[in-house]
Amino acid sequence: MPADILAFGQQVLGQQAFSKLLGAQLDAFSPGHVELSLPVVPGLLQQHGFVHGGVLSYLADNALTFAGGSVLGDSVTAEYKINYLRPAKDAERLLAVATVVGSGKTQAVCRCDVFMLRGQERTLCAAAQGTIRKAG
């Protein structure tokens, strides 16, 4: 892993066309920890005015993979599960915070909490766990 892991992670995120489309930002990145966020815009809402579940799922999946990759190197998602705890509504941004629970040479188990951000308020709206494996 490069010395400036945050800059490296931002470069990797910048290569993901879908992440760029959503306006995702890598806010923090260190071994075993990542914070990934994105702005909530009208195009991300479903018919009830909530952020679409696919957007929450994207954030959790990508944050889990970045967390696993921070200890494994180049990695991909092997599997993950997400629980939607409450509708993501009236949020300015979404923030996914993922950590490595345990890792070996080829895989890591990670967990992620997804929060709605409104001003200084932070409300948990989803929780996920996944297995990340070394690519290749």
N, C-alpha and C positions, 0 to 999 in steps of 0.2 A: 504494500500500500504506500502511496506517495506521502511525503512529509506533510504537505498541505492537503489533508484528506477532504476538507470542505470544498476547496477549489476543484479537486478531482471529481468529487461527487456532483458538483454543479455542472461540470463539463459532461459527465455521463448523462445527467438529466436533460441537458441541452440537446443531446443526440436522440432523445425520445420524442418523436413527432406528436404523439398523443398528449404527452405531458405539456409540450409547448402549446398545443391547441387549447388545453384547459387553463394555462397560465400558472402551472405548478411551480413552486419555489422550494429549494432545499434550504431550510433555515438553520439547521444544525446537523452536523455529521461527525461522529467520532466512533472509535471502535466499540461496537455493541449498542450504539444509540443513533437514532435519526429523528429529525422533525421535518415533515414535509407539509406544505400548506398550499391552498389555492383560494382565489377570490370567488365568492358566490355571486354569480351573474344570472339574469333571468333565463338564459338559455340552458341552465343546468337544473331548472325546476321541473317537476312533474305536474300533473293536472290539479293537484291539491295545494300547490304552492310550496311543497317540500323539495329539498335537494333530492334529485333522483338517487335511488339506491346504488345504481351503477357507478355514480361519482364517488360515493362513500367507499364502495368496494375497490375502485381504482386506487384511491388514496391508501387504503389499508394494504392492498396487495403490493403496491410500489414501495411503501414504507417498510413493510416486512422484508422485502427483497433487498432494499438498501441496507437495512440493519444486518441481515445475514451476510450480505456481500462485504460489509465492513470488517468481518472477521474471516471470511472464506476467500475473498477475492471475487472474480467474475462469477456471478451466480444467477440462478433462475428459481422461480417458485415451483416447488414440487406439489404442494397442496396448501389450501388455507380454508378457514371457516370464519364467517363473520356473523355477529349478532347485532341487529339493529335495535337499539335500546329506546330511542325516541325519535320522532321526526326531526330532521334538520331543517328548521324554519327560522326566518328572520335573522339569519346569520350574515355577517360581513365576510368572514373567511371560515374555512375549515382547516383544522390542524390535525395531522396524524403524528403521533409520537410512538415510535416502535423501539423495542429493546430485544436483545438476544437473551433468551432464557437459558440456553445451553447449546454448546457446539462441539463438533469433532472436526476431523480433517476434511470431510466431504459434505456435511450437512449441519444446519443450525435450526433450532426451534426458536421462533420469535413470537412476541406478542405485540399488539398495537391497540391503542385507544385513539378514537377519532372524536375531536371536539368541535363544537360550534363556537365561534368567537364573535362577540358583540361588545365593542368597546373593550373594557377590562374584564368582562364576564366570559367565563370558559365553562361550557356545558358538555358533558359526555353524551354522545349520541350513538356511538357504535364501538364494539370491541371485537378484535380478531386475533386469531392465532394461526401460525402456519409453519410449514417445514420448507426451508430454503436449501437448495443443493448447489454445490459447485458446478459451474457450467462445463460442458465438454465431456 
